[in-house]
Amino acid sequence: MLNPAIGKLIENYENRYGLVTEIANCAREISSEAEKNEEIIIEKPVSIAINKIASEKGLI
């Protein structure tokens, strides 16, 4: 189960597409930054992106 719940995140968007698009873009940025800095990411970039967006929205 994802933490935070997707139901709480979706309340801040008009539709699921907007949420998924923002998460995907954020995950790509995280992945490219890690690759550029030659870092190894243990956690999946999508999970990091979800937590980042949730913290920005004040859900965590």
C-alpha positions in Angstrom: 0.0 0.0 0.0 1.3 3.4 -0.9 1.9 5.9 1.8 0.2 8.4 1.5 -3.1 7.0 0.2 -3.8 7.9 -3.4 -7.3 9.0 -2.4 -5.9 11.9 -0.4 -3.5 12.9 -3.2 -6.3 12.8 -5.9 -8.3 15.4 -3.9 -5.9 18.1 -5.0 -6.3 17.4 -8.7 -9.2 17.6 -11.1 -8.6 14.1 -12.4 -6.3 11.1 -12.1 -4.5 12.0 -15.3 -3.1 15.3 -13.8 -1.8 13.4 -10.7 -0.2 10.6 -12.7 1.4 13.1 -15.1 2.9 15.1 -12.2 4.2 12.0 -10.5 5.7 10.7 -13.8 7.4 14.0 -14.5 8.8 14.2 -11.0 10.0 10.6 -11.1 11.8 11.3 -14.4 13.5 14.3 -12.8 14.6 12.3 -9.8 15.9 9.5 -12.0 17.8 11.8 -14.3 19.4 13.7 -11.4 20.5 10.5 -9.8 22.0 9.3 -13.1 23.7 12.6 -13.6 25.2 12.6 -10.1 26.0 8.8 -10.5 24.0 8.0 -7.4 22.3 4.7 -6.8 18.7 4.9 -5.8 17.4 2.1 -3.6 13.8 3.2 -3.5 11.9 3.4 -6.8 11.7 7.0 -8.3 7.9 6.8 -8.5 7.7 6.2 -4.7 10.1 9.0 -4.0 8.0 11.3 -6.3 4.7 10.4 -4.6 6.2 11.1 -1.2 7.7 14.4 -2.4 4.4 15.6 -3.9 2.5 14.5 -0.8 4.9 16.5 1.4 4.6 19.6 -0.8 0.8 19.3 -0.5 1.0 19.0 3.3 -0.3 15.4 3.4 2.7 13.9 5.2 
